Amino acid sequence: MDHGIEQRLAITPETAGNVYSGGGISVPPTLADAPATFRSSVLAQEAFGAEVVQHYAHLAQREVGHARRQVTGAERQRWFSRA
């Protein structure tokens, strides 16, 4: 994809540190928010096509939902230690 070259975008300085706290970059605040951000990206739709973007955003939403239903080993250990 040569969007940056075609649009003659300037190369910005490397981002260091926490991009969620004033890094000047727009990053979805949570993994659960990422599929909607991707789905609404005009750049993604132009680069990959609307059908591909919808497909991957839907797949990502399903994966996030699946992950939310999983109990991790750390959660089990914490819960059993409090029982």
C-alpha positions in Angstrom: 0.0 0.0 0.0 1.5 3.3 -1.0 -1.0 5.7 0.5 1.7 7.7 2.3 3.7 8.1 -0.8 0.7 9.1 -3.0 -0.6 11.6 -0.4 3.0 12.9 0.2 2.5 12.4 3.9 5.4 13.7 6.1 7.3 11.1 8.1 6.6 11.9 11.8 9.0 11.3 14.6 9.1 7.9 16.2 6.5 7.5 19.0 7.9 6.4 22.3 6.1 5.8 25.5 2.4 5.4 26.1 0.4 6.3 23.0 -2.8 6.2 24.9 -1.7 9.3 26.9 -1.1 12.1 24.6 1.1 10.5 22.0 -0.6 12.4 19.2 -1.8 9.1 17.6 -5.4 7.9 17.5 -5.4 4.4 18.9 -8.6 2.6 20.0 -8.7 2.6 23.8 -9.4 -1.1 24.0 -9.2 -4.2 21.9 -13.0 -4.4 21.9 -13.1 -0.9 20.2 -10.6 -1.8 17.5 -13.0 -3.7 15.1 -15.4 -0.7 15.0 -12.5 1.7 14.4 -11.2 -0.6 11.6 -14.7 -0.9 10.1 -15.1 2.8 9.9 -11.7 3.5 8.4 -11.9 5.0 5.0 -8.3 4.2 4.4 -8.8 0.5 5.2 -11.9 0.4 2.9 -10.0 2.0 0.1 -7.0 -0.3 0.5 -8.8 -3.6 1.1 -12.3 -3.1 -0.1 -15.5 -2.7 2.0 -16.3 -6.5 1.9 -12.8 -7.5 3.2 -13.0 -4.8 6.0 -16.4 -6.0 7.0 -15.3 -9.6 7.1 -12.2 -9.0 9.2 -14.0 -6.6 11.5 -16.7 -9.2 12.1 -14.1 -11.9 12.7 -12.3 -9.6 15.2 -15.6 -8.9 17.0 -16.2 -12.6 17.3 -12.7 -13.2 18.7 -13.1 -10.4 21.2 -16.4 -12.0 22.3 -14.8 -15.4 22.6 -11.9 -14.0 24.7 -14.3 -12.3 27.1 -15.9 -15.6 27.8 -12.6 -17.4 28.7 -11.4 -17.7 32.2 -7.6 -17.4 32.5 -5.3 -19.3 34.7 -4.6 -16.1 36.7 -8.3 -15.5 37.3 -8.8 -19.1 38.5 -5.8 -18.8 40.8 -7.1 -15.5 42.3 -10.6 -16.9 42.7 -9.5 -20.1 44.3 -7.2 -18.3 46.7 -10.1 -16.3 47.9 -12.5 -19.2 48.3 
